[in-house]
Amino acid sequence: KFGLSTLTESFVLADGQVLSDVGRAPLSMGALTLGATVRDMTAAYATFPNGGVRREARTYTKVYDSNGNIVLDNVQESERILSAKTANYMNYCLYYAANTGTGGDAIFNGQNIAGKTGTTSSNRDRWFCGYTNYYTAAAWCGYDNPEVITMIHGGNPAGQLWKKVMTPLHTG
């Protein structure tokens, strides 16, 4: 329902082991076989501040020509996938996860911020997915060939990256 494009029913490893994203455990723990894209995670998290309505992610809204006429109108597809009450519960949880939990690196003044950090085994992927009253974004730090991500001064590099992008977007 959340539109994750990388979900797979069956993926065979070189040693013959079969992996699958079908089931509650891999989905609830985020241990997807082929991972998740930043775009998919952003669209999924946008469902919560949108009151349970999932909208198709888009890069632009409209394109105008030099005379002010609309050349392209990128209308979003949308679908209610959660009740408003469930979305409210998630907003509450994600606000506290960001503000009193592990999301401190993403917090900046002047905005209500909700979101969640994520770390895979051995710190090989670091995430922060979150939103303000205006924008939703996800940040991922990792490598194509997984390596341990260490921070000299601690913290979550994805949360720090999220903050560096989102802070100037909210100026004024």
GIPE-V784080 format. One record per residue. RES is the residue in one small letter. SS is DSSP state (hx for helix, st for strand, lp for the rest). Layout:
BEGIN
RES:SS, RES:SS
END
This chain:
BEGIN
k:lp, f:lp, g:lp, l:lp, s:lp, t:lp, l:lp, t:lp, e:lp, s:lp, f:st, v:st, l:lp, a:lp, d:lp, g:lp, q:lp, v:st, l:st, s:lp, d:lp, v:lp, g:lp, r:hx, a:hx, p:hx, l:hx, s:hx, m:hx, g:lp, a:lp, l:lp, t:lp, l:lp, g:lp, a:lp, t:lp, v:hx, r:hx, d:hx, m:hx, t:hx, a:hx, a:hx, y:hx, a:hx, t:hx, f:hx, p:hx, n:lp, g:lp, g:lp, v:st, r:st, r:st, e:lp, a:lp, r:lp, t:lp, y:lp, t:lp, k:st, v:st, y:st, d:lp, s:lp, n:lp, g:lp, n:lp, i:st, v:st, l:st, d:st, n:lp, v:lp, q:lp, e:lp, s:st, e:st, r:st, i:lp, l:lp, s:lp, a:hx, k:hx, t:hx, a:hx, n:hx, y:hx, m:hx, n:hx, y:hx, c:hx, l:hx, y:hx, y:hx, a:hx, a:hx, n:hx, t:hx, g:lp, t:lp, g:lp, g:hx, d:hx, a:hx, i:lp, f:lp, n:lp, g:lp, q:lp, n:lp, i:lp, a:st, g:st, k:st, t:st, g:st, t:st, t:lp, s:hx, s:hx, n:hx, r:lp, d:st, r:st, w:st, f:st, c:st, g:st, y:st, t:lp, n:lp, y:lp, y:lp, t:st, a:st, a:st, a:st, w:st, c:st, g:st, y:lp, d:lp, n:lp, p:lp, e:lp, v:lp, i:lp, t:lp, m:lp, i:lp, h:lp, g:lp, g:lp, n:lp, p:hx, a:hx, g:hx, q:hx, l:hx, w:hx, k:hx, k:hx, v:hx, m:hx, t:hx, p:hx, l:hx, h:lp, t:lp, g:lp
END
